[in-house]
Amino acid sequence: MHNQQAHLPPLVPLLSRGKHRNPRKGACFMEMASYLAGERWSDHPKCTHPLLAGLARLVNDYTSDEARPRLAGLIPSVIGLTGDDPRMDARIALVCATHALPVAAAERQLAMAVSILAAEHVLAELDGRPPGELEERSLHALAQVPDAARQAQEFRRGILVSPKGFRRFAAPNTVHIAVRGVAEACVTDPDDRLRAMLTEAIEESRALLRPDSREDFPVDHERWAAVCRVTGTR
């Protein structure tokens, strides 16, 4: 994927936490995306897959005030990433869980390990692959916390997870726990890790939903500048 920063105007909107009634009250990541996409001002725009948008909102809110402006370069890349492919939710959840598992606090590690196994099971079913085969990144994440991995295997034994059930309940829960797990982890670079999580989820979504396209969303410079003016710039 092209570097989004290279396509942006020099001004960067002052992103802030939470939901805002209009740009004069501030802007979060997805509200800015809704505006650039020409939609009604909203943090739940139609231009982005619901789970990917949910991840973006969480990363926006859990990133520090100092680091949040660096998320702005990713905003155009989520526009147009939407569709009904059920693999989307499992892929996003898997990205989040594999990022969080190695650094999350012990009380969250089991949930993340179970999420990895559940997401892998759903993807295997949807792709027509034999169950039990894990991707390299999943194996690597689980290997770093062997106790949680063993408990997750025992917990998952005999439990069936349907793609529909995973999409509705497990995937959103996984994303929320993963973002909190990274944000509150005892690491020196939580902001960088959150941005990397969102970046990889965007790339995975782009490859899955638009495999024949590698062109970035063209930024509407006038709209971008307008939001910069009313939200502040950095």
Secondary structure, DSSP 4 states (H G I P E B T S, - for coil): ---GGGGS-S--B-B-SS--SSGGG-B-HHHHHHHHTTPPS-SS-TTS-HHHHHHHHHHHHHS-TTTGGGGGGGHHHHTT-----THHHHHHHHHHHHHHTTTS-HHHHHHHHHHHHHHHHHHHHHHTPPTT---HHHHHHHHTSHHHHHHHHHHHTT----HHHIIIIIHHHHHHHHHHHHHTSS-S-HHHHHHHHHHHHHHHHHHHH-TT--PPPPP-HHHHHHHHHHH-B-
